Amino acid sequence: MKLKEYKDKRDFSKTKEPKSSGKAHKNPIFVVQHHFARREHYDFRLEYNGVLLSWAVPKGVPTTTKDKRLAVKVEDHPISYANFSGTIPKGEYGAGVVEIFDSGTYIANQSFKSGLKEGALKFSLNGKKLKGNYALIRTQMDKKQDNWLLIKEKTSKNPFSKISVELATLLEQVPENDNDYAYEVKFDGYRIVAYIEGGEVRLESRNHIDFTQKFDSITQSLKTFFGNRSLVFDGEIIVCDENGRSDFNLLHKYLRGENFVPIYAIFDILAKDGDDLREQTYLCRKKILNQELKNCPDNLLYVTHVIGGGEKCFEFAKKNNLEGIIGKLKNSKYIGERSYDWIKIKCTKLEEFVIGGYTLSKDKSELNALLLGKFVNGKFEYVGKVGTGFDTNDKNQIRQKLDKFKRKTSPFKKKFAQNEHTVFVSPNIVVQIQFSEYTEDGSLRHPSFKGIREDKTSTELKNQPSNDDDFKVKNGDKIYFPKDKITKQDLVDYYNKVANNMLLYIENRFLSVIRCPDGIKGQVFFQKHLDGKLEGIKTKNDYFYIISKLGLFSLISLGVVEFHPWCCVYDNLSRPDVIVFDLDPGDDVNLDKVRLCAKRLEKILKELTLECFIKTSGGKGYHIVVPLSQSVTWSKFEKFCKDVALLMESKWPDEYTTNIRKNERQGKIFIDYLRNKKGQTSVAPYSVRARDGATVSVPISWSELDTIAPQDITIKNIDKRLKKNPWKNYFEVKQNQKIK
């Protein structure tokens, strides 16, 4: 009888919705289903007494304590309905698509029996997305509707206990028209995330190394000042010199036991009193942070910022011998990865290297210099020695650490002249070195030791090669583009130039690739699955994705020429985040008509309040690219893309077509929207095309459309384009743009 109303409303010969209730769970469950019915809404369900208590929530479950959402009580559903997703047929009750938005277990914080009677339910959700204390409060009950309010209550628990930190992209100079950025001082210290909860504090490095005890004075200040609050901060722990500048060498001395005072320079707040703030804009988070740090102890520092004026900030940093500046897009969210949302411009060359050995003084009594190396294409390359910047105490401490890793043979790739004063060690300890430049043979000029990086590991440096790495591959002299006399090594050198730019658009996305192991005139094949493991590459569900620059070169070493990413990231496959319209002209369509098509499509997208970007295809046409926040399902996403293409076709039927058949394209431009289906791909920005000329699909600005043809840019002439970024606000647009 509990499910009578549910069953009366459904014809189970037509709908695949479950008929039977299913077994009760040991720990009661909840589920939220996104329901694309006549009116899009979310269904919120709690397991209780053999059924799922159910509410329709038009605007979705609240994620902050500020939001209060209408929740209309509907008929109880069977427990087995928690696993249902699919399409309810047209004409049936609730017709439309049902997708599971989130699920998990919950704990009742009061008796549900009395709560249902009194119209007040309190419970704590533990899902993948939804966590924390919630309440359902009845506001109205009559014959027509049973209305409740769904509220997220304040909790003493942080919404997460571990994060990936936001990372800045290195630029050579301040962007033009930089008023979209807020600028801060770049500090020279340890990146630390502070988790404060219930009177306890945990300090973690970006690699999740615990520094709570090592920075005990900061731990105690956070405990005392914030008490039982729940907060998550992001910042840098530094030690300042007599002029107030952060000095990594002094921080190193503090960690060695010398009497210096560390300061926690806090530049972001990620959670407050149970609310996840990462979806808030940078300026909103800074405003909250400023309020939280008013009258705080002296060893906690609020990091100030200025809007725009990056050139003046950089000149100030150089004049005052600072490390550099950080720029952050004002409206950016905290996405926990490297992007152009955060940028950094350095005043000095300061890098991390790994110790591969050391030399001794003539009498062998003390350490004289460190032998430094860096990982290049997975190999440990010697970059020179450093003998300045440390005192006797530094030398003694470093030698004690290094002697644990002594070895008889050199760890460096190339032969190394060893004598009685040379000691080799396994490459484990990371140090920070300041230097003026690299010499022609790749050695450091004027290096100076700044300190040991206890917050970083050699494995991290091995998996994150730098911009200056000289990647070499086997058979590098093999001709890949015979007509243009371009070799495999030429291809590698090109991708080394564009890797940092390109990875922003393909990293952590499933890929399909075009391999040409014998060059573009040999066997050419499309591949979306890999056999065996490669460095810098991970797999999921039989598909693969790149996690570092090394992964890019692992694929190129196999003969990959073209890269084609999915339009979603691997860890959120249900939410696409980029649209690509491929304008593919018939053989008899001139270029001016293709350019006009691009302009018309841009205008239509603007009328739909969507900003779009353009790139050459490296082939016959252009690609129009629309970045999105991950906010729609595939069905809505695919329908939108098709509708836009059909609109172009209906407005100009003699000029454009959505028909994939080539014989239907004569005299027309094919608006290819089919790239935007789940599992489909399109060629990546900066990818080379496997065709004569070694053309490149490269971002351009709309003002360049009339002067740059689709095949104009090649790996031979791209260098000057790398000095500017026509898509510089791509990721800012992406954070805020949605299909309506």
C-alpha positions in Angstrom: 0.0 0.0 0.0 3.0 2.3 0.5 3.6 2.4 -3.2 0.0 2.4 -4.4 0.1 6.0 -5.7 3.4 5.4 -7.4 2.1 2.3 -9.2 -1.2 3.9 -10.1 0.5 6.6 -12.0 2.6 4.3 -14.2 2.1 1.7 -16.9 5.0 -0.7 -16.4 4.5 -2.3 -19.8 5.7 1.1 -21.3 8.1 2.5 -18.8 11.3 0.9 -17.5 10.9 2.4 -14.1 11.2 -0.2 -11.3 8.0 -1.8 -10.1 9.2 -3.6 -7.0 10.6 -1.9 -3.9 14.0 -3.5 -3.5 15.9 -4.4 -0.3 16.5 -1.9 2.5 20.1 -0.8 3.0 22.0 -1.2 6.3 22.9 2.5 6.1 20.0 4.4 4.6 20.7 6.0 1.2 19.8 9.2 -0.6 19.7 10.0 -4.3 19.3 13.2 -6.3 18.0 12.6 -9.9 18.1 15.3 -12.6 14.8 15.0 -14.3 14.4 16.6 -17.8 10.6 16.4 -17.8 8.1 19.0 -19.1 9.6 21.2 -16.4 13.3 20.5 -15.7 13.8 19.8 -12.0 15.7 17.6 -9.5 14.1 14.8 -7.5 15.5 14.5 -3.9 14.9 11.1 -2.3 15.6 9.7 1.2 15.3 6.0 2.1 13.0 5.6 5.1 10.8 2.7 6.3 11.1 0.6 3.1 10.6 3.4 0.5 12.2 6.5 -0.9 10.6 9.7 0.5 10.5 12.0 -2.5 10.5 15.7 -3.2 10.6 17.6 -6.5 13.1 20.5 -6.2 12.9 22.9 -9.1 16.2 24.7 -8.6 18.2 21.8 -7.2 19.7 21.0 -3.8 21.4 24.0 -2.1 25.1 23.8 -1.7 25.5 26.9 0.6 23.7 28.0 3.7 22.4 31.1 2.0 20.1 29.2 -0.4 16.7 28.0 0.5 15.0 25.8 -2.1 11.3 24.9 -2.6 10.8 21.2 -2.4 7.4 19.8 -3.3 6.5 16.5 -1.6 5.5 13.8 -4.1 4.5 10.1 -3.9 6.9 7.7 -2.2 9.1 5.7 -4.6 10.6 2.2 -4.4 14.1 1.9 -3.0 15.2 0.3 -6.3 14.4 3.7 -8.0 17.7 5.0 -6.6 19.5 3.2 -9.4 17.1 4.3 -12.2 18.4 6.5 -15.0 17.1 6.6 -18.6 14.1 7.9 -20.6 10.5 7.8 -19.4 8.5 7.5 -22.7 6.4 10.3 -24.1 2.8 10.2 -22.8 3.8 8.5 -19.6 3.8 10.2 -16.1 7.0 12.2 -15.8 8.0 11.7 -19.4 11.6 12.8 -20.1 15.2 11.9 -19.3 16.3 11.0 -15.8 20.0 11.2 -14.8 21.6 10.5 -11.4 23.1 13.8 -10.1 24.4 12.4 -6.8 23.9 9.6 -4.4 25.3 8.3 -1.1 24.2 7.6 2.5 22.7 9.8 5.1 22.3 10.0 8.8 19.0 11.1 10.4 19.8 13.8 13.0 16.3 13.3 14.7 13.4 10.9 14.6 11.9 10.8 11.1 8.7 9.5 12.4 8.0 12.6 14.6 9.7 14.8 12.0 7.3 13.8 9.3 4.4 14.4 11.6 5.7 17.8 12.8 7.0 18.9 9.3 10.7 19.1 10.1 13.4 16.6 9.1 17.1 17.0 9.9 19.8 14.8 8.4 23.4 14.8 7.2 24.3 13.8 3.6 27.4 12.0 2.7 27.5 11.9 -1.1 30.0 12.5 -3.8 28.9 16.1 -4.4 26.5 16.8 -1.5 27.9 16.7 2.0 26.9 18.2 5.3 23.8 18.9 7.4 20.4 19.6 5.7 16.9 20.2 6.8 13.4 19.9 5.2 10.8 22.2 6.7 7.1 22.1 5.7 5.7 25.5 4.8 2.3 24.6 3.3 0.1 21.5 3.1 -3.2 21.4 1.4 -5.1 19.3 -1.1 -3.2 20.8 -4.0 0.4 20.7 -2.8 2.7 19.7 0.1 5.4 22.4 0.1 8.7 22.2 2.0 11.9 24.2 2.1 15.2 22.3 1.6 18.0 24.1 3.5 21.7 23.5 4.0 22.6 24.0 7.6 25.8 25.2 9.1 28.1 22.4 10.1 31.4 22.2 11.9 32.9 20.1 9.1 34.9 21.3 6.1 33.3 20.2 2.8 36.6 18.6 1.8 39.8 17.3 3.5 42.2 17.4 0.6 42.5 19.4 -2.6 44.7 20.0 -5.7 46.0 23.6 -5.4 45.5 26.2 -8.1 48.7 26.7 -10.1 49.9 29.7 -12.1 51.1 29.7 -15.7 54.5 31.3 -16.3 54.5 34.2 -18.7 57.5 36.2 -20.0 55.7 39.5 -19.7 52.5 41.1 -18.3 49.5 40.7 -20.6 48.2 43.7 -22.5 44.9 45.2 -21.3 45.4 43.5 -17.9 42.5 45.1 -16.0 40.8 41.7 -15.7 43.7 40.6 -13.4 44.4 41.4 -9.8 48.1 41.4 -8.9 49.8 40.1 -5.8 53.5 39.8 -4.7 55.0 36.4 -5.6 56.5 34.9 -2.4 59.5 32.7 -2.1 58.5 30.0 0.4 56.4 26.8 1.0 53.0 26.6 -0.6 50.7 25.5 2.3 47.0 24.7 2.6 45.7 25.1 6.2 42.7 23.0 7.3 41.1 24.3 10.5 38.3 22.2 12.1 36.9 21.8 15.6 40.0 23.3 17.3 42.4 21.3 15.3 44.8 22.5 12.5 46.6 20.6 9.7 49.2 22.3 7.5 49.8 20.5 4.2 52.1 21.2 1.2 50.8 21.1 -2.4 52.1 17.5 -2.4 50.1 16.7 0.8 53.2 16.5 3.0 52.3 17.4 6.6 54.1 20.4 8.0 51.9 21.0 11.0 54.6 20.3 13.6 57.4 22.0 11.7 55.5 25.3 11.6 54.1 24.9 15.1 53.9 28.7 15.9 51.6 29.2 12.9 49.6 26.1 13.9 49.1 27.5 17.4 48.1 31.0 16.1 45.5 29.5 13.8 44.1 27.3 16.6 43.9 30.2 19.1 42.5 32.8 16.7 39.8 30.6 15.0 38.9 28.3 17.8 36.3 25.7 16.8 35.6 27.3 13.4 35.9 25.4 10.1 38.0 27.0 7.5 40.4 26.2 4.7 43.1 28.7 3.6 45.6 28.7 0.8 48.9 30.6 1.2 52.7 30.6 1.4 54.8 30.2 4.6 57.7 32.5 4.3 60.6 34.0 6.4 61.3 37.7 5.7 64.7 39.5 5.7 65.4 42.8 7.4 63.8 44.6 4.4 60.5 42.6 4.6 61.3 40.5 1.5 60.6 36.8 1.6 63.9 34.9 1.6 63.9 31.1 0.9 67.4 30.8 2.3 66.2 32.1 5.7 63.2 29.8 5.6 65.6 26.9 5.1 67.7 28.1 8.1 64.5 28.2 10.2 63.7 24.6 9.3 67.3 23.7 10.2 66.6 25.1 13.7 67.9 28.6 13.6 65.9 31.4 15.3 63.8 33.0 12.6 60.0 33.8 12.6 57.9 32.1 9.9 54.8 34.0 8.6 51.8 32.5 6.9 51.0 34.8 4.0 47.4 33.8 3.2 46.1 34.7 -0.3 42.9 32.6 -0.6 40.0 31.1 1.4 38.5 27.9 0.0 35.9 27.0 2.7 34.2 28.7 5.5 31.9 27.2 8.2 31.1 24.2 6.0 30.5 26.2 2.8 32.7 25.4 -0.2 33.8 28.8 -1.5 35.8 27.5 -4.6 32.8 28.4 -6.9 32.9 32.0 -5.7 34.9 34.5 -7.8 38.5 35.4 -6.7 37.5 38.9 -5.6 34.5 37.5 -3.6 36.9 35.1 -1.9 39.4 37.8 -1.1 36.7 40.0 0.4 35.7 37.1 2.7 39.3 36.4 3.5 40.0 40.0 4.5 37.1 40.0 7.0 38.3 36.7 8.5 41.9 38.0 9.0 41.0 41.3 10.6 43.0 41.8 13.9 44.8 38.4 13.4 48.1 37.6 15.0 51.3 39.0 13.5 52.4 35.7 12.0 49.3 35.5 9.9 49.3 37.9 7.0 46.5 38.9 4.6 48.0 39.2 1.1 46.7 42.4 -0.5 46.2 42.9 -4.2 45.7 45.7 -6.8 43.5 45.6 -9.8 45.3 46.0 -13.2 48.6 47.9 -13.5 50.6 44.8 -14.0 53.5 46.6 -15.6 53.9 49.0 -12.7 53.6 46.1 -10.2 56.3 44.2 -12.1 58.6 47.2 -12.2 58.1 47.6 -8.4 59.0 44.0 -7.9 62.2 44.3 -9.9 63.2 47.5 -8.1 62.7 46.0 -4.7 64.4 42.7 -5.6 61.3 40.6 -5.2 60.9 37.2 -6.9 58.0 38.4 -9.1 54.3 39.0 -9.3 51.2 36.8 -9.5 48.1 37.8 -11.6 44.7 36.3 -10.9 41.6 36.8 -13.0 39.1 38.8 -10.9 36.1 36.6 -11.8 37.9 33.2 -11.8 36.8 30.3 -9.7 39.3 28.1 -7.8 39.6 25.1 -10.2 42.6 23.4 -8.6 44.8 23.1 -11.8 47.2 25.1 -13.8 45.6 27.5 -16.3 45.7 31.2 -17.4 43.3 32.1 -14.6 46.5 32.6 -12.5 49.7 33.8 -14.2 53.2 34.5 -12.8 55.9 36.8 -14.1 59.4 36.3 -12.5 62.1 38.9 -11.9 64.8 36.3 -11.4 65.6 32.8 -12.6 64.8 30.6 -9.7 64.3 26.8 -10.3 64.4 23.5 -8.5 67.1 20.9 -9.3 68.0 17.5 -7.9 71.3 16.7 -6.2 73.2 13.8 -8.0 76.4 14.1 -6.0 78.9 16.4 -4.3 82.6 17.3 -4.2 84.8 17.5 -1.2 87.5 19.9 -0.1 91.1 19.0 -0.7 91.5 17.5 2.7 88.0 15.8 2.3 86.9 17.4 5.6 83.9 19.2 4.2 81.5 19.5 1.4 82.7 21.8 -1.3 80.0 21.9 -4.1 76.8 20.2 -5.1 76.4 18.4 -8.5 73.0 19.3 -9.9 70.8 17.7 -12.4 67.3 17.9 -14.0 65.1 15.3 -15.6 64.9 15.6 -19.4 62.6 13.2 -21.2 62.9 10.9 -18.2 66.7 11.0 -18.1 68.8 12.7 -15.4 71.0 15.3 -17.1 73.9 17.2 -15.4 73.5 21.0 -15.3 76.5 22.0 -13.3 77.7 22.5 -9.8 76.9 25.1 -7.2 79.4 26.1 -4.5 78.0 29.4 -3.2 75.0 30.4 -1.1 75.5 28.1 1.9 77.5 28.3 5.1 79.2 25.6 7.2 76.0 24.6 8.9 74.2 24.2 5.6 77.0 22.0 4.3 77.0 19.7 7.3 73.3 19.3 7.2 73.2 18.7 3.5 76.0 16.1 3.7 74.2 14.2 6.4 71.1 14.0 4.2 73.0 13.0 1.1 75.2 10.3 2.7 72.0 8.2 3.2 71.8 7.9 -0.6 75.5 7.3 -1.5 76.2 5.2 -4.6 79.2 4.0 -6.5 78.1 5.0 -10.0 77.0 8.3 -11.5 73.2 8.9 -11.7 73.7 11.3 -14.6 72.9 10.2 -18.2 76.2 11.2 -19.7 79.6 10.1 -18.4 80.9 12.1 -15.6 84.6 12.6 -14.7 85.0 11.2 -11.2 88.0 11.6 -8.8 88.7 11.0 -5.2 86.9 14.1 -4.2 83.6 13.2 -6.0 80.8 11.5 -4.2 77.7 10.3 -6.1 74.2 10.0 -4.6 70.8 8.8 -5.9 68.8 11.8 -7.1 66.3 12.2 -4.3 66.9 15.6 -2.6 65.4 18.8 -4.3 67.1 22.1 -3.9 66.3 25.7 -5.0 68.9 27.5 -7.1 69.1 31.1 -8.3 71.1 31.7 -11.5 71.5 34.2 -14.2 70.9 32.0 -17.3 71.6 28.7 -19.1 74.8 28.5 -21.1 74.8 27.0 -24.6 75.7 23.6 -23.3 72.8 23.6 -20.9 74.8 24.5 -17.7 73.8 27.0 -15.1 75.6 30.4 -15.1 76.3 32.0 -11.7 74.3 29.6 -9.6 73.6 30.2 -5.9 72.2 27.8 -3.4 68.9 29.0 -1.8 67.8 26.0 0.2 66.5 22.4 0.3 62.8 22.0 -0.9 61.5 19.6 1.7 58.0 20.3 0.3 58.9 18.8 -3.1 60.0 15.4 -4.3 62.3 14.4 -7.1 59.5 12.3 -8.6 57.4 15.5 -9.0 60.3 17.1 -11.0 60.7 14.0 -13.1 57.0 14.0 -14.1 56.9 17.8 -14.7 59.7 18.6 -17.2 60.4 22.3 -17.7 60.1 24.5 -20.8 63.8 24.3 -21.5 64.0 20.6 -21.8 65.6 19.3 -25.0 63.5 16.3 -25.8 65.2 13.7 -28.1 63.5 10.7 -29.6 64.7 7.5 -31.3 65.0 7.8 -35.1 64.7 11.5 -34.9 66.2 11.9 -38.4 63.4 9.9 -40.0 61.6 12.1 -42.6 57.9 12.6 -41.5 56.9 15.2 -44.1 58.8 14.3 -47.3 57.7 17.2 -49.4 58.8 19.7 -46.7 61.8 17.7 -45.5 60.5 17.8 -41.9 61.9 15.1 -39.6 60.5 13.4 -36.5 62.9 15.5 -34.4 61.6 18.6 -36.0 58.1 17.6 -34.9 59.3 17.0 -31.4 61.0 20.4 -31.3 57.8 22.1 -32.5 55.7 20.4 -29.8 58.3 21.4 -27.2 57.7 25.0 -28.1 53.9 24.9 -27.8 53.6 22.2 -25.1 52.6 24.5 -22.2 50.0 26.3 -24.4 48.6 23.1 -25.9 48.4 21.2 -22.6 45.9 23.7 -21.3 43.4 22.4 -23.9 44.2 18.6 -23.9 45.5 17.7 -20.4 43.2 15.4 -18.5 40.9 14.8 -21.5 40.5 11.4 -23.3 42.3 11.5 -26.6 42.3 10.0 -30.0 45.5 10.4 -32.0 46.7 10.0 -35.5 49.9 8.0 -35.7 52.3 8.1 -38.6 55.2 5.9 -37.5 56.8 5.9 -41.0 55.8 9.5 -41.8 52.6 10.9 -43.4 53.2 9.0 -46.6 53.4 5.7 -44.8 50.8 3.8 -42.8 48.5 6.3 -41.1 46.0 5.2 -38.5 43.6 6.6 -35.9 44.0 5.3 -32.4 41.9 5.8 -29.2 43.2 2.9 -27.0 46.8 2.2 -25.9 48.6 -1.1 -25.3 51.0 -0.9 -22.3 52.0 2.0 -20.0 53.6 5.2 -21.0 55.2 7.9 -18.8 53.0 10.9 -18.3 49.9 9.0 -19.5 47.0 7.5 -17.5 44.1 5.4 -18.6 40.5 5.0 -17.5 37.7 2.9 -19.0 40.1 1.8 -21.7 40.8 5.4 -22.8 43.9 7.4 -22.2 44.7 11.0 -21.2 47.8 13.1 -20.7 48.8 14.3 -17.2 52.1 16.0 -17.9 54.3 17.4 -20.6 56.2 14.1 -20.6 53.0 12.3 -21.7 52.9 14.5 -24.8 56.4 13.3 -25.8 55.7 9.7 -24.9 53.0 9.7 -27.6 55.1 11.6 -30.1 57.8 9.0 -29.7 55.3 6.4 -30.9 54.8 8.4 -34.1 51.8 10.5 -33.1 51.3 13.6 -35.2 47.7 14.8 -34.5 45.9 15.1 -31.2 42.1 15.0 -30.9 40.6 15.6 -27.4 37.1 14.9 -26.2 34.9 17.9 -25.3 34.9 17.0 -21.6 37.5 16.1 -18.9 38.0 12.5 -17.9 36.8 12.9 -14.3 33.5 14.6 -15.3 32.3 12.7 -18.4 28.7 13.6 -17.8 29.3 17.4 -18.3 30.8 18.6 -21.6 32.6 21.9 -21.4 33.5 23.0 -24.9 31.7 23.2 -28.3 33.5 23.0 -31.6 31.8 23.9 -34.9 33.9 22.7 -37.8 33.3 24.8 -41.0 34.1 22.4 -43.8 33.7 23.9 -47.3 33.0 22.0 -50.5 35.8 22.0 -53.0 34.2 24.7 -55.1 33.6 27.2 -52.2 36.0 30.2 -52.0 37.6 31.3 -48.8 35.7 34.6 -48.5 32.5 32.6 -48.2 34.0 30.5 -45.4 35.1 33.6 -43.6 31.6 35.1 -44.0 30.2 31.8 -42.5 32.4 32.2 -39.5 31.2 35.8 -38.9 27.6 34.8 -39.2 28.0 32.0 -36.7 29.8 34.3 -34.3 26.9 36.7 -34.5 24.3 34.0 -33.9 26.2 32.8 -30.8 26.5 36.3 -29.5 22.7 36.7 -29.8 22.5 33.6 -27.7 24.8 35.4 -25.1 27.7 33.1 -25.9 31.3 34.3 -26.5 33.2 32.2 -29.0 36.8 31.8 -30.2 38.2 30.9 -33.6 41.2 28.9 -34.8 42.5 27.6 -38.1 41.8 24.0 -38.9 45.1 23.4 -40.7 42.8 22.1 -43.4 40.2 23.8 -45.6 38.2 25.7 -42.9 38.0 27.2 -39.5 36.8 25.9 -36.1 34.5 28.0 -33.9 35.1 27.1 -30.3 32.7 27.9 -27.4 34.1 27.2 -23.9 31.5 26.4 -21.2 31.3 25.8 -17.5 30.3 22.1 -16.8 26.7 22.8 -16.4 24.6 20.8 -18.9 24.0 17.2 -19.7 25.0 15.6 -23.0 21.4 15.5 -24.3 20.9 19.2 -23.8 24.4 19.9 -25.1 24.0 17.9 -28.3 20.6 19.3 -29.0 21.9 22.9 -28.7 24.8 22.2 -31.1 22.4 20.6 -33.6 19.9 23.5 -33.3 22.5 26.1 -34.0 23.7 24.3 -37.1 20.1 23.8 -38.3 19.5 27.5 -37.7 22.4 28.4 -40.0 21.1 26.0 -42.6 17.6 27.3 -42.5 18.7 31.0 -42.7 21.0 30.4 -45.7 19.9 27.1 -47.3 21.8 27.7 -50.5 25.1 28.3 -48.7 25.2 25.9 -45.7 24.3 22.3 -45.0 24.1 19.9 -42.0 24.2 16.8 -44.3 27.3 14.8 -43.6 27.4 13.3 -47.2 30.1 14.8 -49.3 28.0 14.7 -52.5 25.5 17.0 -50.8 28.1 19.7 -50.1 28.7 20.9 -53.6 28.8 24.7 -53.5 28.0 24.7 -49.7 29.8 24.7 -46.4 29.1 21.8 -44.1 28.4 23.0 -40.5 29.8 20.0 -38.7 28.2 19.9 -35.3 28.7 16.2 -34.9 32.1 16.7 -33.2 30.0 17.5 -30.1 28.7 14.1 -29.3 30.0 12.0 -26.4 33.1 10.1 -27.4 33.6 12.3 -30.5 36.7 14.5 -30.9 38.1 17.5 -32.8 41.7 18.5 -33.5 43.3 20.3 -30.6 44.7 23.8 -30.6 48.3 23.8 -31.7 48.1 20.3 -33.1 50.0 19.6 -36.3 48.0 18.1 -39.2 49.3 14.9 -40.9 49.4 16.5 -44.4 51.8 18.2 -46.7 53.0 21.5 -45.3 52.9 20.4 -41.7 50.1 22.9 -41.1 48.9 23.7 -37.6 45.4 24.2 -36.1 46.2 27.4 -34.2 44.2 30.0 -32.2 43.7 33.3 -34.0 41.8 36.5 -33.1 38.6 37.5 -34.8 40.4 40.6 -36.2 42.8 38.3 -38.0 40.2 36.2 -39.7 40.4 38.2 -43.0 44.2 37.9 -43.2 45.0 34.4 -42.1 43.9 31.4 -44.2 43.2 28.0 -42.7 46.6 26.5 -43.9 48.7 29.6 -43.5 50.3 28.6 -40.2 52.8 25.8 -40.1 55.4 24.5 -37.7 58.0 26.5 -39.7 56.4 29.9 -39.2 54.6 29.7 -35.9 57.3 31.2 -33.7 56.1 34.8 -34.0 52.5 33.7 -33.0 53.7 32.2 -29.8 54.6 35.7 -28.5 50.9 36.6 -28.2 47.8 34.8 -27.0 44.7 35.6 -28.9 42.7 33.4 -26.6 43.9 35.0 -23.4 40.5 35.3 -21.8 39.4 31.8 -22.8 39.4 30.4 -19.3 37.7 33.4 -17.8 34.9 33.0 -20.3 34.8 29.3 -19.6 34.2 29.8 -15.9 31.1 31.8 -16.4 29.5 30.7 -19.7 26.5 28.5 -19.8 24.0 27.2 -22.4 20.6 28.8 -21.5 
